Amino acid sequence: MIKIYSVPECPYCNELKELLTKESINFIDVNVLLEENKEEYEQIYNKTESDEVPIVKVGNQLLVPNISFKSISEAVELTKNFLG
């Protein structure tokens, strides 16, 4: 399962979701601003110590901006690699 932790106004988040959709890669979009997602995002934040988005979760692997990837296209390629 792939989850994208994002905010609606984030152009990088939106680009990532568009590219994954074009690649026919299914994902769950988790809006980190919604109260219903607060606890889940806090767990991700505690693991990554990063408040940057988009954060990509592929299985148990977390891809974090400026740590795991430097560009959205790199994030897409890493996601595809983790999928096998």
N, C-alpha and C positions, 0 to 999 in steps of 0.2 A: 504494500500500500504506500502511496505517495501522498504526503500532505505538504501544502504550501502555506506557510505562516506569512500573512500579508496584511496590508491596509489598502482600502479601495483607491486612495488618491496616489498611491506609489507607482510612478511610471515604470520602475524596474520590475515590480511585482506583476504589473499588467503585461509587460513584455514577456516575462517568463511564462505566464499562464497562456499567452497567445502562442508562443513557440511550442510549448508542450502540447497544446491542442492541435497545432499543425502537424506535429509528429505522431499524433494519435496516442498520446500517453495520457492515461486517465489519472486524475488527482483529485484530492479533496482540498478545497480552499478554506483556510481557517482565518477569518478576519480577527486579528488580535485586539481590535478595539471593542469588540462585542463582549458584554458582561458574561455571556454564556461560555466564552472561550478563555476567560481570564485565568482560570486555574491551570488549564492545559498549557497556555502560553508561559505562565510563570515557571512551570516545570522545564520547559524548553529553555527559557532564559537562565534558569539556575544551572543548566548543563553547559550552555554556550557562553554565558556572561556577555552576550551581545544583544543590543536592542535594535540592531539593524535588521531590515527585512529586504527581500524575501529570504526566509530560512526554509530550506527544503529538507523534509524528512523522508528518507527512502528506507523502509524497514526500520532498523535501529540506527542507521547512519544519518547524521545531521550534516548538512551542507550550509555553511555560514558565509555571508558576504564578507569579502576582504580577508577571510581566513581560509576557507575552502575553495573559493572562486573569486576571480577578479572581474569577470564579465558575465552577463546573462547567458551568452552563448556557451561559455565554459560551464555554467551551472546546468544547462540542458545536456551537454555532453557527459558530464559527471553523472547526472541522473540516469541517462541511458546506460552508462557503464555499470552502474549498480544494479540495474534491472537485468543485466545479462544480455 
